[in-house]
Amino acid sequence: PDRLPRPAPPSAAAVPGPALAELAAVRLATVIASAEPARSVELALPLFGRGRPTAVREAAGDAVAGVVVGKGEGERRAAIAAAAPRLPPEAARKLELALAETDANHRWQQLERLLAGSTRDLPALAAAEALLAQEELPPRGRYLAAVALFDHGLYERAAPELEKVLGGDGVPGHEAAFLRGRCAFRRERWQEAIDWYRRALALAPGEPRRAELALHLGRAHELAGELDAAVP
């Protein structure tokens, strides 16, 4: 009766496991990203895959993006680009932006590729700003950058860029004219919107799209007080 019970062995939950080791690894990768970029990438890349906590994967992506921005990835660039799609979508886009902005040979092509994937998130806006800062920019890249500006509510900046690309190679003219009209519409410039919608309607390639554009044109006429013109 005077003997104390023997302590139970520690449970499995109390023993540090893989998740804790991965958390430690990603924290270390973040801390040493500047001082030891190669080691940081070595620690972070294996943590990109599914099955790990989202926060760990995102932090691993951020660590590698920091290494890429600092141009310390060395010979691991191809491996990093191949691994990026394994990250959660937002983290993958951030890493892809870092890779695109630091591509010495194909920078504008990679930024354009990023915008072709989406124009609606913050990496897309950063890519648009980077593209438009170039002295020479092909029409397709300028168009995608303008779409990103529009999607982020920067209508005053998007409008002149859309005007520049009308008739350019790889640019859907009716969509560029329509978005130019939307820039005017969002600023309540009804007559200006009407003019651009008419131009878009004339360039539209098929009846379904022309019908959609006609609705936008009618709405602009209605808001301009031209009720007779608003009725098809």
Backbone hydrogen bonds, N-H to C=O, Kabsch-Sander energy under -0.5 kcal/mol:
donor,donor_aa,acceptor,acceptor_aa,energy
14,A,11,S,-0.9
15,V,11,S,-0.6
15,V,12,A,-0.9
21,A,17,G,-1.9
22,E,18,P,-2.6
23,L,19,A,-2.1
24,A,20,L,-2.4
25,A,21,A,-2.2
26,V,22,E,-2.5
27,R,23,L,-2.0
28,L,24,A,-2.3
29,A,25,A,-2.5
30,T,26,V,-1.8
31,V,27,R,-2.2
32,I,28,L,-2.4
33,A,30,T,-0.8
36,E,32,I,-3.1
40,S,36,E,-2.3
41,V,37,P,-2.4
42,E,38,A,-2.1
43,L,39,R,-2.0
44,A,40,S,-2.3
45,L,41,V,-2.5
47,L,44,A,-2.1
48,F,45,L,-1.7
52,R,49,G,-0.7
57,R,53,P,-2.1
58,E,54,T,-2.8
59,A,55,A,-2.2
60,A,56,V,-2.3
61,G,57,R,-2.2
62,D,58,E,-2.3
63,A,59,A,-2.3
64,V,60,A,-2.1
65,A,61,G,-2.5
66,G,62,D,-2.2
67,V,63,A,-1.6
68,V,64,V,-2.5
69,V,65,A,-2.7
70,G,66,G,-1.7
71,K,68,V,-1.8
72,G,67,V,-2.7
76,R,73,E,-2.1
77,R,74,G,-0.6
80,I,76,R,-2.6
81,A,77,R,-2.6
82,A,78,A,-2.1
83,A,79,A,-1.7
84,A,80,I,-1.7
86,R,83,A,-2.1
87,L,84,A,-2.1
92,A,88,P,-2.8
93,R,89,P,-2.3
94,K,90,E,-1.9
95,L,91,A,-2.1
96,E,92,A,-2.7
97,L,93,R,-2.1
98,A,94,K,-1.9
99,L,95,L,-2.4
100,A,96,E,-2.4
101,E,97,L,-2.8
102,T,98,A,-1.1
103,D,100,A,-1.4
104,A,102,T,-0.9
107,R,103,D,-0.5
110,Q,106,H,-2.4
111,L,107,R,-2.4
112,E,108,W,-2.4
113,R,109,Q,-2.1
114,L,110,Q,-2.0
115,L,111,L,-1.9
116,A,112,E,-2.2
117,G,113,R,-1.2
118,S,114,L,-1.3
125,L,121,D,-1.7
126,A,122,L,-2.5
127,A,123,P,-2.4
128,A,124,A,-2.5
129,E,125,L,-2.3
130,A,126,A,-2.2
131,L,127,A,-2.4
132,L,128,A,-2.6
133,A,129,E,-0.9
134,Q,131,L,-1.7
142,R,138,P,-2.2
143,Y,139,P,-2.7
144,L,140,R,-2.3
145,A,141,G,-2.2
146,A,142,R,-2.4
147,V,143,Y,-2.4
148,A,144,L,-2.0
149,L,145,A,-2.2
150,F,146,A,-2.6
151,D,147,V,-2.8
152,H,148,A,-1.2
153,G,150,F,-2.2
154,L,149,L,-2.8
155,Y,153,G,-1.3
158,A,154,L,-2.2
159,A,155,Y,-2.3
161,E,157,R,-0.9
162,L,158,A,-2.2
163,E,159,A,-1.8
164,K,160,P,-1.5
165,V,161,E,-0.9
166,L,162,L,-0.6
166,L,163,E,-0.7
168,G,165,V,-2.7
171,V,168,G,-1.6
173,G,171,V,-1.0
175,E,172,P,-0.6
176,A,172,P,-2.3
177,A,173,G,-2.5
178,F,174,H,-2.1
179,L,175,E,-2.7
180,R,176,A,-2.0
181,G,177,A,-2.1
182,R,178,F,-2.3
183,C,179,L,-2.3
184,A,180,R,-1.5
185,F,181,G,-2.6
186,R,182,R,-3.0
187,R,183,C,-0.8
187,R,184,A,-0.6
188,E,185,F,-1.9
189,R,184,A,-2.7
190,W,188,E,-1.0
193,A,189,R,-2.3
194,I,190,W,-2.6
195,D,191,Q,-2.3
196,W,192,E,-1.9
197,Y,193,A,-2.7
198,R,194,I,-2.3
199,R,195,D,-1.6
200,A,196,W,-2.5
201,L,197,Y,-2.6
202,A,198,R,-2.0
203,L,199,R,-1.2
204,A,200,A,-1.3
210,R,206,G,-2.1
211,A,207,E,-2.4
212,E,208,P,-1.7
213,L,209,R,-2.5
214,A,210,R,-2.2
215,L,211,A,-1.4
216,H,212,E,-1.6
217,L,213,L,-2.5
218,G,214,A,-2.5
219,R,215,L,-2.2
220,A,216,H,-2.1
221,H,217,L,-2.3
222,E,218,G,-2.3
223,L,219,R,-2.3
224,A,220,A,-1.5
225,G,222,E,-1.4
226,E,221,H,-2.7
227,L,225,G,-1.2
230,A,226,E,-1.2
231,V,227,L,-0.6
231,V,228,D,-0.9
